[in-house]
């Protein structure tokens, strides 16, 4: 990833050898972390028309992709089967 990529790898979120998102995940249980991801999706969707436009949409997409990844790697098989039908 490019160090100057403000969506996928912002320099200010990678200090001390750990990504900020990984430290946040470590400090929360699964439900709380998913809520954090959902809140960020909503925040970037809410403001994209008024602040950074496409960059905010891409950030919302990043958090959505992360939420999808978290659910697909930790949920029970029954839940995964339901989500695969979408």
MIGU-231403 format. One record per atom (N, C-alpha, C, O, CB): residue in three letters; x, y negated, z negated. Coordinates in steps of 0.05 Angstrom, whole numbers, padded with zeros to 5 digits, always signed. Each point is the difference from the previous one (the first is absolute). Glycine has a CB too. Layout:
N
ALAXYZ...
This chain:
86
UNK+00017+00024+00000UNK-00017-00024+00000UNK+00017-00025+00000UNK+00022-00001-00012UNK-00058+00026-00012UNK+00027-00044+00037UNK+00014-00026+00002UNK-00002-00015-00027UNK-00022-00002-00010UNK+00013+00000+00060UNK+00031-00008-00060UNK+00000-00014-00026UNK-00017-00025+00001UNK-00009-00010-00020UNK+00053+00028+00011UNK-00048-00029+00033UNK-00016-00025+00002UNK-00029+00005+00006UNK-00015-00019+00006UNK+00056-00004+00009UNK-00050+00048-00016UNK-00028+00007+00005UNK-00017-00007-00024UNK+00001+00013-00020UNK+00014+00024+00051UNK-00032-00059-00028UNK-00015-00009-00023UNK-00024+00018-00007UNK-00013-00004-00021UNK+00027-00042+00033UNK-00020+00066+00005UNK-00023+00017-00005UNK+00009+00027-00012UNK-00009+00008-00022UNK-00016-00030+00060UNK+00044+00035-00025UNK+00008+00027-00008UNK+00023+00001-00020UNK+00002+00020-00015UNK-00018-00006+00059UNK+00032-00034-00044UNK+00024+00001-00018UNK+00009-00028-00007UNK+00022-00008+00007UNK-00008+00051+00014UNK-00031-00058-00036UNK+00009-00027-00008UNK+00023+00002-00020UNK-00001+00015-00019UNK-00046-00032+00027UNK+00067+00002-00003UNK+00024+00000-00016UNK-00006-00005-00029UNK+00012+00012-00018UNK+00015-00028+00057UNK-00046-00002-00045UNK-00006-00008-00027UNK-00014+00022-00016UNK-00005-00003-00024UNK+00003-00044+00039UNK-00006+00069-00002UNK-00013+00022-00014UNK+00019+00024-00004UNK-00009+00022-00007UNK-00035-00037+00025UNK+00069+00012-00012UNK+00019+00022-00002UNK+00025-00010-00015UNK+00020-00006+00013UNK-00038+00028+00029UNK+00016-00023-00067UNK+00023-00009-00017UNK+00007+00022-00020UNK-00017+00015-00009UNK+00002-00063+00014UNK+00040+00050-00011UNK+00009+00019-00020UNK-00002+00029+00008UNK-00001+00018-00017UNK-00012-00051-00016UNK+00013+00038+00059UNK+00000+00027+00010UNK-00027+00014+00000UNK-00001+00024+00006UNK+00046-00022-00022UNK-00067-00016+00010UNK-00026+00013+00001UNK-00020-00019+00013UNK+00000-00025-00004UNK+00010+00051-00038UNK-00028-00015+00058UNK-00021-00016+00012UNK-00020-00007-00021UNK-00006+00016-00017UNK+00012+00007+00062UNK-00016-00047-00045UNK-00020-00009-00019UNK-00024+00018-00001UNK-00010+00006-00021UNK+00026-00053+00029UNK-00026+00056+00015UNK-00023+00017+00002UNK+00004+00026-00016UNK-00019+00010-00012UNK+00007-00031+00057UNK+00036+00032-00044UNK+00006+00024-00014UNK+00001-00004-00030UNK-00008+00017-00015UNK+00034-00001+00055UNK-00016-00039-00049UNK+00000-00006-00028UNK-00028-00004-00010UNK-00007+00009-00022UNK+00052-00031+00027UNK-00062+00009+00011UNK-00028-00004-00008UNK-00014+00027-00002UNK-00014+00005-00020UNK+00013-00050+00043UNK+00005+00062-00004UNK-00012+00027+00000UNK+00008+00015-00025UNK-00016+00013-00013UNK+00015-00012+00063UNK+00026-00003-00058UNK+00010+00014-00023UNK-00012-00010-00026UNK-00001+00014-00020UNK+00043-00006+00044UNK-00051-00033-00024UNK-00011-00012-00024UNK-00030+00005-00004UNK-00012-00008-00020UNK+00047-00027+00024UNK-00048+00049+00015UNK-00029+00003+00000UNK-00007+00030+00004UNK+00015+00016+00010UNK-00021-00063+00008UNK-00019+00053-00027UNK-00010+00027+00007UNK-00011-00002+00029UNK-00001-00021+00012UNK-00010+00032-00061UNK+00003+00012+00059UNK-00009+00001+00028UNK-00024-00018+00006UNK+00000-00014+00020UNK+00016+00061-00019UNK-00035-00048-00019UNK-00024-00016+00005UNK+00007-00030+00000UNK-00009-00015+00017UNK-00019+00050-00039UNK+00045-00043+00004UNK+00008-00028-00001UNK+00016-00008+00024UNK-00004-00022+00011UNK+00005+00024-00061UNK+00017+00015+00059UNK+00016-00006+00023UNK-00017-00002+00025UNK+00004-00018+00017UNK+00035+00041-00038UNK-00058-00006+00024UNK-00018-00002+00023UNK-00016-00025-00001UNK-00005-00013+00021UNK+00002+00063-00019UNK-00006-00059-00026UNK-00014-00025-00003UNK+00018-00024+00008UNK-00009-00019+00012UNK-00018+00040-00048UNK+00053-00019+00028UNK+00019-00021+00008UNK+00002-00002+00030UNK-00001-00022+00012UNK+00027+00030-00054UNK-00023+00015+00056UNK+00001+00000+00029UNK-00025-00011+00013UNK+00002-00017+00018UNK+00028+00057-00020UNK-00053-00032-00008UNK-00026-00010+00010UNK-00002-00030-00004UNK-00009-00014+00018UNK-00012+00059-00028UNK+00029-00054-00013UNK-00001-00029-00005UNK+00017-00016+00019UNK-00007-00021+00009UNK-00001+00031-00057UNK+00032+00001+00055UNK+00017-00014+00019UNK-00012+00000+00028UNK+00003-00020+00014UNK+00037+00032-00042UNK-00053+00010+00035UNK-00013+00001+00026UNK-00021-00022+00002UNK-00001-00015+00019UNK+00008+00065-00016UNK-00023-00052-00024UNK-00022-00020-00001UNK+00012-00028+00000UNK-00011-00018+00013UNK-00018+00050-00038UNK+00050-00037+00010UNK+00013-00026-00001UNK+00009-00009+00028UNK-00006-00022+00008UNK+00021+00031-00055UNK-00001+00008+00061UNK+00011-00008+00026UNK-00022-00003+00021UNK+00001-00017+00017UNK+00041+00040-00028UNK-00063-00006+00009UNK-00023-00003+00018UNK-00015-00026-00006UNK-00009-00014+00019UNK+00005+00064-00016UNK+00002-00057-00028UNK-00015-00024-00008UNK+00013-00026+00011UNK-00013-00018+00008UNK-00001+00043-00050UNK+00041-00025+00041UNK+00014-00025+00006UNK+00011-00003+00028UNK+00010-00021+00008UNK+00001+00021-00055UNK-00012+00022+00063UNK+00015-00001+00026UNK-00008-00023+00018UNK+00017-00011+00014UNK-00013+00059-00018UNK-00029-00057+00003UNK-00009-00022+00018UNK+00010-00027-00009UNK+00001-00019+00015UNK-00041+00046-00004UNK+00049-00028-00036UNK+00007-00026-00012UNK+00029-00003-00007UNK+00010-00022-00005UNK-00055+00021-00013UNK+00060+00023+00019UNK+00028-00002-00009UNK+00019+00009+00022UNK+00010-00017+00015UNK-00025+00025-00062UNK+00021+00018+00049UNK+00021+00008+00019UNK-00010+00018+00023UNK+00016+00013+00013UNK+00015-00016-00051UNK-00057+00003+00042UNK-00011+00013+00024UNK+00009+00029+00004UNK-00005+00017-00018UNK+00003-00061+00038UNK+00015+00049+00002UNK+00008+00027+00007UNK+00017+00013-00021UNK-00003+00024-00006UNK+00000-00037+00054UNK+00021-00002-00060UNK+00018+00011-00020UNK-00017+00011-00024UNK+00006+00021-00010UNK+00031-00053+00023UNK-00057+00018-00021UNK-00017+00009-00022UNK-00016+00025+00009UNK-00003+00018-00017UNK-00001-00065+00000UNK-00005+00048+00042UNK-00014+00024+00009UNK+00019+00025+00000UNK-00008+00022-00007UNK-00022-00051+00035UNK+00055+00024-00020UNK+00020+00022+00000UNK+00006+00009-00029UNK+00005+00023-00005UNK+00014-00041+00048UNK-00019-00001-00062UNK+00005+00007-00028UNK-00024+00016-00010UNK+00004+00020-00015UNK+00024-00061+00008UNK-00052+00033+00014UNK-00024+00016-00008UNK+00002+00028+00012UNK-00007+00020-00014UNK-00021-00062+00012UNK+00036+00044+00026UNK+00004+00026+00013UNK+00021+00017-00014UNK-00003+00024-00003UNK-00011-00044+00047UNK+00036+00007-00053UNK+00021+00014-00014UNK-00011+00012-00026UNK+00005+00023-00006UNK+00029-00054+00026UNK-00049+00015-00035UNK-00011+00010-00025UNK-00021+00021+00005UNK-00002+00020-00015UNK+00011-00064-00006UNK-00025+00042+00043UNK-00019+00020+00007UNK+00014+00026+00007UNK-00008+00022-00009UNK-00024-00057+00025UNK+00053+00034+00000UNK+00015+00024+00007UNK+00012+00013-00025UNK+00001+00024-00003UNK+00010-00045+00048UNK-00002+00004-00064UNK+00012+00011-00025UNK-00022+00014-00016UNK+00004+00021-00012UNK+00031-00057+00012UNK-00059+00024-00002UNK-00022+00012-00014UNK-00008+00027+00013UNK-00005+00019-00014UNK-00011-00065+00000UNK+00014+00046+00040UNK-00006+00025+00015UNK+00021+00021-00007UNK-00007+00023-00005UNK-00015-00049+00042UNK+00047+00019-00037UNK+00022+00018-00006UNK-00003+00011-00029UNK+00003+00024-00004UNK+00027-00048+00036UNK-00036+00006-00050UNK-00003+00008-00028UNK-00022+00020-00003UNK+00002+00020-00015UNK+00016-00064-00001UNK-00041+00039+00029UNK-00023+00018-00003UNK+00006+00026+00014UNK-00007+00022-00010UNK-00024-00062+00008UNK+00043+00039+00026UNK+00004+00025+00015UNK+00021+00018-00012UNK+00000+00024+00005UNK-00013-00049+00035UNK+00030+00014-00057UNK+00021+00017-00012UNK-00006+00008-00029UNK+00014+00017-00011UNK+00018-00040+00040UNK-00053+00012-00041UNK-00006+00007-00028UNK-00028+00011-00005UNK-00004+00012-00021UNK+00036-00047+00010UNK-00050+00032+00030UNK-00028+00009-00005UNK-00003+00029+00004UNK+00017+00014+00012UNK-00033-00058+00001UNK-00006+00055-00023UNK-00007+00028+00003UNK-00006+00005+00029UNK-00008-00018+00015UNK-00011+00020-00062UNK+00023+00023+00056UNK-00006+00008+00028UNK-00028-00008+00009UNK-00004-00007+00023UNK+00036+00044-00028UNK-00052-00034-00012UNK-00028-00007+00007UNK-00002-00029+00009UNK-00014-00006+00020UNK-00003+00041-00052UNK+00030-00053+00017UNK-00001-00029+00007UNK+00015-00005+00027UNK-00009-00016+00016UNK+00007+00005-00065UNK+00024+00025+00053UNK+00015-00003+00025UNK-00017+00009+00024UNK+00001-00013+00020UNK+00042+00019-00045UNK-00058+00015+00022UNK-00017+00010+00022UNK-00021-00021+00007UNK-00006-00004+00023UNK+00014+00052-00038UNK-00020-00061-00006UNK-00019-00021+00006UNK+00012-00023+00015UNK-00012-00011+00018UNK-00013+00025-00059UNK+00049-00022+00032UNK+00013-00024+00013UNK+00009+00007+00028UNK+00002-00018+00016UNK+00012+00002-00061UNK-00007+00041+00051UNK+00008+00007+00027UNK-00022-00002+00020UNK+00005-00001+00024UNK+00029+00031-00044UNK-00059-00029+00011UNK-00023-00001+00018UNK-00008-00028+00008UNK-00018-00003+00017UNK+00003+00043-00038UNK+00029-00060+00012UNK-00006-00028+00007UNK+00010-00006+00027UNK-00003-00023+00010UNK+00005+00010-00058
